[in-house]
Amino acid sequence: MGWFGNKRKRPPRQVVMYTRQGCHLCDEAWQLLTDMQAKHALKLTAVDVDSQPDLIQQFGERVPVIVIDGKERFWGRTNRVLLERFLQATDVEDRPKQ
């Protein structure tokens, strides 16, 4: 088998974006995530913070909040370059050691 066949497929990253209706920063962040979804194997879920009182208390006006594999990574305006760098860096970290 050639070196192309040795590449292991990593399970999709679980990405949860906490959002609310009418949030333009949320719309922008969701677009960034969907643009990067296939390249970085992202499983995207959007959660409306206004749907649950505990989420309203936890996040308040601090949306969007992006949680990747259980860890809060970004909130507010999401920078495309920083998101791409984070995903690329963790892609490298997840590769099997040779």
Summary of the structure (lengths in Angstrom):
residues: 98
radius of gyration: 15.5
end to end distance: 15.7
largest distance: 54.0
contacts: 233
relative contact order: 0.21
helix: 42%
strand: 23%
